Amino acid sequence: MIQTKTPSRRYFLGSALRATAAGTLAVGSGSALASIPSSRGLSFNNLHTNERISLVYAVGDNFLPQSMTRLNTFLRDHYSGIVGSMDPTLFDLLYRVRQALGTSQTFDVISGYRSPVTNSTLRNTRGGGVARKSLHMEGKAIDVRLPGVPLAELRDAAKSLKAGGVGYYPDSQFVHVDTGRVRSW
């Protein structure tokens, strides 16, 4: 009779962290990653593409490359389909906002990455509200809301972190969050 030893939790966590550091752990094993105490995850619903995503994007100090690729694609310019490169610290900022609010609710995404051409078109066709040097073009900004959370509370939670810009758009029902300098409007 062959006996097999069941790996311990310590063995599993050590293996997962080594694999994560090497970038080899499949993103599809999100439930395994989510069980690691230092893992951070987010969920999004893209209101323009009707796509949903829920994943662990970081473990400890390491952002997971496969998760970053999936998030870049998910948050692509919904007008042109162009995929940009999102600032990973933006996801940490959103994670901290949810923590401050005490929720694990899915973010509704109004706008993520925006190509320079799309940004210019929106500036010229909308009655304002689109910055010439928008941080959306650098992947450092996102416009979101959290269903079930009053918009003013979302704004206040983001502002309380003093980690970037926060714009409040109650008529359009979203809050802009970015990793630029600390400011609000």
Backbone hydrogen bonds, N-H to C=O, Kabsch-Sander energy under -0.5 kcal/mol:
donor,donor_aa,acceptor,acceptor_aa,energy
6,T,4,T,-0.5
12,F,8,S,-2.6
13,L,9,R,-3.1
14,G,10,R,-2.5
15,S,11,Y,-2.6
16,A,12,F,-3.0
17,L,13,L,-2.7
18,R,14,G,-2.3
19,A,15,S,-2.7
20,T,16,A,-2.6
21,A,17,L,-2.6
22,A,18,R,-1.8
23,G,19,A,-0.7
23,G,20,T,-1.0
24,T,19,A,-2.7
25,L,19,A,-0.7
29,S,26,A,-1.5
30,G,27,V,-0.6
32,A,29,S,-0.6
33,L,29,S,-2.0
34,A,30,G,-3.2
35,S,31,S,-0.8
36,I,33,L,-1.9
39,S,36,I,-2.3
40,R,58,A,-2.8
42,L,55,L,-2.2
44,F,53,I,-3.1
45,N,107,F,-2.6
46,N,51,E,-3.0
47,L,45,N,-0.8
47,L,109,V,-1.9
50,N,46,N,-1.8
51,E,46,N,-0.5
53,I,44,F,-2.4
55,L,42,L,-2.4
57,Y,40,R,-2.3
57,Y,55,L,-0.6
58,A,40,R,-1.5
59,V,62,N,-2.6
60,G,38,S,-2.1
62,N,59,V,-2.2
63,F,61,D,-0.6
64,L,57,Y,-2.8
68,M,64,L,-2.5
69,T,65,P,-2.3
70,R,66,Q,-2.1
71,L,67,S,-2.7
72,N,68,M,-2.6
73,T,69,T,-2.1
74,F,70,R,-2.6
75,L,71,L,-2.6
76,R,73,T,-1.4
77,D,82,I,-2.6
78,H,76,R,-0.6
81,G,77,D,-3.0
84,G,82,I,-0.5
86,M,84,G,-0.6
87,D,139,G,-3.4
90,L,87,D,-2.0
91,F,87,D,-0.6
91,F,88,P,-0.9
92,D,88,P,-1.3
93,L,89,T,-2.0
94,L,90,L,-2.2
95,Y,91,F,-2.5
96,R,92,D,-2.4
97,V,93,L,-2.0
98,R,94,L,-2.3
99,Q,95,Y,-2.0
100,A,96,R,-2.6
101,L,97,V,-1.7
102,G,98,R,-0.9
102,G,99,Q,-0.8
103,T,98,R,-2.1
107,F,43,S,-2.4
108,D,145,R,-3.0
109,V,45,N,-3.0
109,V,107,F,-0.5
110,I,108,D,-0.5
110,I,143,D,-3.0
111,S,143,D,-1.3
112,G,113,Y,-0.5
113,Y,75,L,-2.5
114,R,136,H,-1.4
119,N,115,S,-2.9
120,S,116,P,-2.4
121,T,117,V,-2.5
122,L,118,T,-2.8
123,R,119,N,-2.3
124,N,120,S,-1.9
125,T,121,T,-1.2
126,R,122,L,-1.9
128,G,126,R,-1.1
131,A,129,G,-0.6
134,S,131,A,-1.2
137,M,134,S,-1.3
138,E,135,L,-0.7
139,G,136,H,-1.1
140,K,135,L,-2.6
142,I,177,V,-2.2
143,D,111,S,-2.8
144,V,142,I,-0.5
144,V,175,V,-2.7
145,R,108,D,-1.5
149,V,146,L,-2.6
153,E,150,P,-0.7
154,L,150,P,-1.9
155,R,151,L,-2.5
156,D,152,A,-2.5
157,A,153,E,-2.4
158,A,154,L,-2.2
159,K,155,R,-2.7
160,S,156,D,-2.2
161,L,157,A,-0.8
161,L,158,A,-0.7
162,K,159,K,-1.4
163,A,158,A,-0.5
166,V,183,R,-1.8
167,G,176,H,-2.2
169,Y,167,G,-0.5
169,Y,174,F,-2.1
173,Q,169,Y,-0.9
174,F,169,Y,-1.7
175,V,144,V,-3.1
176,H,167,G,-2.5
177,V,142,I,-2.8
178,D,165,G,-2.1
179,T,140,K,-2.1
183,R,164,G,-1.0
185,W,166,V,-1.8
